[in-house]
């Protein structure tokens, strides 16, 4: 009796998920066959971007711009930290973190597949001097999450890229 209830509950959950339009992300389709990612200096965001592109599509990552249909130039990556609020005693009580990623997608001939873009992500976190190590860990984790968010936004923009008219 118990196994039939479990089976019925599983079947009902599957029907509900299918009925709401839920589906797993499959392969991502890009309008180009191969891509080269260019960055003036080694960046952790480029490593994560390469990993995501390699694992989510049939688009080839190449090692030279001459072999690629398009080149993604990561022109600037900036992490910034600023004071957001102060306590009544003049001590920092909240910080604001900002990540800016500038990029452009071009083909071999120099035509833009996407206009120059910039992704800006902001997060804030509270600070307490008695919890310095915990807050440093929280800041590091938040910056990593911001990087992952930026990579996902770049991937979505790459999906919307279009071949320029000649």
Beta strands, then each sheet from edge to edge (+ up, - down):
strand 1: 34-39
strand 2: 60-61
strand 3: 70-86
strand 4: 92-107
strand 5: 112-126
sheet 1: 2+ 1+ 3+ 4- 5+
end
